[in-house]
């Protein structure tokens, strides 16, 4: 009871920051599947609130987050780098700490953090080998005041030596919040060969081969590529090519070849350029993944044949249908499904004629 009254003597601002920190952690725990924006917002808010809060509030926040599997990597590294009195429960039980992160923390933060990592319920062989090697590198264990003073000295030295490295690591982990356009890690990206094939088939008007290459770029069924191409506005194809990081000039060329009405100039820009101007590469990549998930639910691979789920509204695709390989297309090989390719070309041309008549 006396301790509770002592809490009231603390500055009002400090108590408010403790409340805000715990409220932030609680609201994050209630989100079972946080989106990227929510993870980014939590990563931006947590560190300033954590540093401005009291020691007791820090421990409570770390204990609560130690059971959450959705903690962002930047926040996980920040918590694991705190003093052992605060970081111990997080190191011992957090499911969001990767093997590389555990090894780095054990090597940079000292023996106390390594002992907390050893208490984890399951450790991979890689982490175990690293911990054993770290123990041997520390030399024989000594007892008494010398051991305690050496531990304190080595810990302080390690913190001073690696403080800049840790800051850089945190910046790199947080760089995904404002990643440059050239950073395609984990995203579907078109290869130079596939890009050259798409440009070639668009120039020569070979819609069948273009459709086969597009389905290979997306790692999806041919039916998804056909649906994208049958959008006579060209927007779905523009979204697809932008989402796989095809250069803008090549994308404009392909759109003009397949959809001639996009070559018209409107307000000093062609319709194709105006279409690409409004597209965001990240949103386009997310849209592609949504299409691919829907395509995988509709067309499931069973042995060597494609089977259509009962939820599909279109006819069954022919069994045993395969996708042409990139090397076969580069060599000018014939498509294994010419009849379907002819239908695609006819539908594409028919819809373009209707668009011109309008």
Secondary structure as UniProt FT lines:
FT   HELIX           2..8
FT   HELIX           12..29
FT   HELIX           36..52
FT   HELIX           55..65
FT   TURN            66..67
FT   TURN            69..70
FT   HELIX           73..80
FT   HELIX           84..93
FT   TURN            95..96
FT   HELIX           99..109
FT   HELIX           111..118
FT   HELIX           125..137
FT   HELIX           145..174
FT   HELIX           175..178
FT   TURN            181..182
FT   TURN            185..186
FT   HELIX           192..204
FT   HELIX           207..218
FT   HELIX           222..229
FT   TURN            232..233
FT   HELIX           235..243
FT   TURN            244..245
FT   HELIX           248..258
FT   HELIX           260..263
FT   STRAND          265..266
FT   TURN            267..268
FT   STRAND          269..270
FT   HELIX           271..277
FT   HELIX           281..298
FT   STRAND          299..302
FT   TURN            303..304
FT   STRAND          305..308
FT   TURN            310..311
FT   TURN            319..320
FT   HELIX           326..330
FT   TURN            331..332
FT   HELIX           338..357
//
